[in-house]
Structure formats: structure tokens, C-alpha cells
Amino acid sequence: MEGGLRAILEQPRLAFTILTMGLLLSASQMANVLVPGFVRDSLQRGSDVYGLLEMAWAAGGGATLAAAAVRTRLSGAHRRELVILIVAGVAMAAFASSRSLPLLVAIYAALGGMFAWGRAICDGRILILAKNEEIGRVRAATSMVVSLLGMAIYISPTVIGSEDAILYYVSWGVVLSVAGAVMLGLCARTGWS
């Protein structure tokens, strides 16, 4: 584990990629955990709407990955995962603010696609940036970072004390967008691709 953390800290581009992956994975899990309460409490709808949203998430994820596989040049673009992180954050806030069922389905499908695509790009970038002899340790350290970010996201309702799903969608959406924008700005300033 120590070797993996050292390898990550020695390569800022790798650290940004792992942080991005951790934010994407943790936020996507949080979005899925909150959706039943959001449907019941905020939308005051039932399991039919919940099922529709879950289907949209899966369809969006599958369709986006299929499209990205066909057009691989899209996934290799300059820090595309950071743009995805920013847009996903905005989409989370838009999702929480909408009450239009067709719009909610479209946004949730897009979120499923963005989270799946961002994770795939991050996984590939980790394999490219990590040294072959360190990849196992880097992957172990990545799991630890993802778990720590997940803990921060999941403990936020306990710390904040609110049961309002909208608050968490919007708050973590802002965190994703700001983190993505800061990392994208740093990458542009240093010339990292």
C-alpha cells in the first residue's frame, strides 16, 4: 500500500486521475442511493418512476460506453474525464432541481453515461500512467482513495443532519464541478494532457 501511495504522490497526473475516479465513483453511488428517497419525498411518486430512472441510468451507461468504444478518439481527448466530472456535477444539480419526468429521465440517463465513461477513461489513464511494476500497488491505493472519498460522501448526511436528497445532489454536484474545474485549470497551466 505504501508503495502505491508513494507512486501516486510522485506523479501528480496520476493523483488527479485517481481523485477524479474516486469522485466519479463515490458520487455515482451516492446518486443511486439517494434516488429512492428523492422519488418518494421530493417527487412524491412511486416505484414506477424509481424503476424508470434506474432503467435510464443503466441505458445511459451502456449506450455511452458503446458509443465511446466505437469512437475511441473521444476517450483519449485532453483530460476528458475532468470535463465529464464538471458536467456531471452540473447535471446532478439540474436533476435535483427538475420536476419534469421526461427531463429527469434524460438527465439520469446522461448521468449514468457520464459516470460510466469517466470511470472507463480513468481506468485506462491509470494503466497508462502507472509503471508496470507498480500497477498492483497503485490499484490497491486507488481502492483506498475511492473508499475514503466514498466515506466522506456517505457520512455527509449524518454530519449535516438533513434528510433532503436535493441538498446532497446539489452540494455534491457543486463539489464535483469545482474540483473538476480546479484540476482542469491546473492541468492546462502545467501543460498536462
N, C-alpha and C positions, 0 to 999 in steps of 0.2 A: 504494500500500500504506500509506504513512504517513497519508494522509487517512482511510483506513478504520480504522486503529488509533486515530487521534485521535477519530473519531466514536464508536467503541466505548467508549473510555475516558471520554468526556464523558457517556455515558448508561449508568449502572450497570445499569438493567433490561436493556438490550441486551447488555451484557457478561455478565450472568448467563445470559441466553438462549443466547448463543454458547458459554459454558463448559458449559452443560447439554448442548447439542447435541454439542459435542466429546467430552464424557464418554460420552454415549449411543452415538455412532458408533464411537468407539475401543473401548469395552467390548464392543459387539456384534461387531465384527470380531475382537477377541481371543477372545470366546466361541466363535465359529465356527472359528477357527484351532486352539484347544485341544481341540475335541470329538473329533477322531480319536484323539489320544493318550489322552484321558480314557476313551473307549470301549475301546481296546485295553489300556491299562495298569491303569486303576482298576476298570473293569467286567469286564475280561478277556473281552470279547465281540468280535464280528466286524463285517464290513461291513454285515450286515443291520441291526444296531442303529444303526450310524452313519447309514445311509440313512433309517431310521425317524425318527431325531432331526432330520436335515436336512429331511425332509418336514414334520415337525411345526413346525419353525421357520417355514418358508415358509407353511404353512397358517395358523399363528397370526398371522403378519404380515398376510397377505391378509384374513383374517376380521376382524381388529381394525380395519384401515383401512376395510373395507367398512361395518362397524358404525358407526364414527366418522363416516363420510360421511353416513350416513342420520340419525344423531343428532348434528348439528353442535354443539349446545349443550354436549355433553360436552367437546369440544375447546377451548371458549372459557372454561372454568371457571378460577377463580383459580389461577394458577401450576400447572396440572395437570401440566405437564412435570416439575416438581420432585418432585411426588408419584410420578410414574412412575419417576423416577430413583431415589428411595428404595426403592420396591417392587422395581424391577429388581435393585438391589444385594442385597436380602434374597433374592430368587428365585435369584440366581447362587450364593449361599452354600448355599441349600437344594438346588439342583441338584447341587452338588458333594458334598453330604452324603448324598444318597439313593442307594440301590441297587435300588429298585423300578422296573422298567422302565415300567409304566404311569404312575407318578408322574414319572419323568424325562421321558417324552414330554409329559405335561401341562405340566410346568414349562418345558420348552424351547419348547413352542408359545406359552406365555404370555410368555416372554422375547422371542420373535420378534415378538409383537404389541406388547409394551411398547416395544421399541426402534423399531419402525416408527411407532407412534403418537406417541411422544415426538419423534422426528425431524420428523414432519409438523407437529406443534404448534410446534416451534422454528422451522421454516422459515417458517410463517405469521407467527409473532410477530416474526421478523427483518424481514419485509416491512412489518409494521405499525409497528415502532419506528424503523426507519432512514428517514432523509429520502430523498425520491425522488432527489435529485441525488447522494446518497452511496451508493445501494444497490449499485452495481457495486464500489466500493472496499470497502464493508462485507462484501460476499460474498467478495471476494478475501482480506480479512483473516480472515474466518471460516474459509476453507480453510486458512490458515496456522495458526490456533489449533487446528483439528481435527488437522492434521498433527503439531503439537508434542505434543499430548496423546497421539496415537497412538504417537509415538516413545517417550514416557515409558512407556506401557503395554508396547510391544513390546520395549523394552530391559530391562524388569524381569527376565525370565528370565536374561539374561546377567549382570546385576548381582547378582542373588540366587544364581544358580548351581544352582537346583533344577530338575529335570525333572518335578516333580509338578504336574499340571494342577489338582488340588484346591486347592493352595496359592494359585494365581493366581486361580481362580474366587472363593475365599473372600476373599482380600486385596483384590481389586479390587471385589468386591461390597461390602465394608465401606467402601472409599473412596467408591464411588458413593452409598451410603446416608448417610454422614456429610456429604459435600459437598452432597447434596440437602437434608438436614435443616438444615444451616447456612444455605444460601441461602434456604430456605423461611422460616426464623426471621427472617433479615434482611429479607425481603420483607414479612413480617407486621408487623415492628416499624416499618418505614418506610411501610407502607400501600400498597405497590406491588401492582397487580393484574396 
